[in-house]
């Protein structure tokens, strides 16, 4: 599937069949773990397969997910950081989203589950003592069939000109300029990337030969760096479709204020 089509149709799967993966699929998933960890240099994270989905769900029900709404699935994947720092968080979410793309190629659905607010003692019971610091897991499995007569809720997306700016934040960019630079489709499709609570907190500045990524901060000054890694992944994949094969450079943190909001500079992407 083309990345543009995948992004536009990408959705988090929240209902799964009560069906375990077979041995061949399990081996394929473990090979994906190995390949992605190696691609990341083996220094940021590990993926861990939790096959006893019923037990994990029972322990986390009412505690994990959004407002305690835990996603029930036959299996889960843990994302364990080797060190808790900005670079590790960004890389872990980047490669976890890449993992979820590969799961879809095995006809498996997936969904992020936030377990950061779950008591560490319960996390230790669910994942093992050595994994009690895991903050996010991925529910995955075979999606339940959808009712063709039910309309799924539509998540609106911000306009391109509300997330992409010319030279500095707040200065509108023209579609003509994006078209002339060959970036119009890239920015159109990455708007469909997932984000925590669908807040779409990313902003981009097109400046000379680079794109600068900003992430909106909360009122208490925090940024969800998981969202940064996710949008970076889809940006890189969409850039490949227009012949740009580069990676993001994580930059020194800079805070930019605009229109009553605070944004943190995350990285730069050379065009």
Rosetta blueprint (number, residue, H / E / L):
1 X L
2 X L
3 X H
4 X H
5 X H
6 X H
7 X H
8 X H
9 X H
10 X L
11 X L
12 X L
13 X L
14 X L
15 X L
16 X E
17 X L
18 X L
19 X L
20 X L
21 X L
22 X L
23 X H
24 X H
25 X H
26 X H
27 X H
28 X H
29 X H
30 X H
31 X H
32 X H
33 X H
34 X H
35 X H
36 X H
37 X H
38 X H
39 X H
40 X L
41 X L
42 X L
43 X L
44 X L
45 X E
46 X E
47 X E
48 X E
49 X E
50 X E
51 X L
52 X L
53 X H
54 X H
55 X H
56 X H
57 X H
58 X H
59 X H
60 X H
61 X L
62 X L
63 X L
64 X L
65 X L
66 X E
67 X L
68 X L
69 X E
70 X L
71 X L
72 X L
73 X L
74 X L
75 X E
76 X E
77 X E
78 X E
79 X E
80 X E
81 X E
82 X L
83 X L
84 X L
85 X L
86 X H
87 X H
88 X H
89 X H
90 X H
91 X H
92 X H
93 X H
94 X H
95 X H
96 X H
97 X H
98 X H
99 X H
100 X H
101 X H
102 X H
103 X H
104 X H
105 X L
106 X L
107 X L
108 X L
109 X E
110 X E
111 X E
112 X E
113 X E
114 X E
115 X L
116 X L
117 X L
118 X L
119 X L
120 X H
121 X H
122 X H
123 X H
124 X H
125 X H
126 X H
127 X H
128 X L
129 X H
130 X H
131 X H
132 X L
133 X L
134 X L
135 X L
136 X E
137 X E
138 X E
139 X E
140 X E
141 X E
142 X L
143 X E
144 X L
145 X L
146 X L
147 X L
148 X L
149 X L
150 X L
151 X L
152 X L
153 X L
154 X L
155 X L
156 X L
157 X L
158 X L
159 X L
160 X H
161 X H
162 X H
163 X H
164 X E
165 X E
166 X E
167 X L
168 X L
169 X L
170 X L
171 X L
172 X E
173 X L
174 X L
175 X H
176 X H
177 X H
178 X H
179 X H
180 X H
181 X L
182 X L
183 X L
184 X H
185 X H
186 X H
187 X H
188 X H
189 X H
190 X H
191 X L
192 X L
193 X L
194 X L
195 X L
196 X H
197 X H
198 X H
199 X L
200 X L
201 X L
202 X E
203 X E
204 X E
205 X E
206 X E
207 X E
208 X L
209 X L
210 X E
211 X E
212 X E
213 X E
214 X E
215 X E
216 X E
217 X L
218 X L
219 X L
220 X L
221 X L
222 X L
223 X L
224 X L
225 X H
226 X H
227 X H
228 X H
229 X H
230 X H
231 X H
232 X H
233 X H
234 X H
235 X H
236 X H
237 X H
238 X H
239 X H
240 X H
241 X H
242 X L
243 X L
244 X L
245 X L
246 X L
247 X L
248 X L
249 X E
250 X E
251 X L
252 X L
253 X L
254 X L
255 X E
256 X E
257 X E
258 X E
259 X L
260 X L
261 X E
262 X E
263 X E
264 X E
265 X E
266 X E
267 X E
268 X E
269 X E
270 X E
271 X L
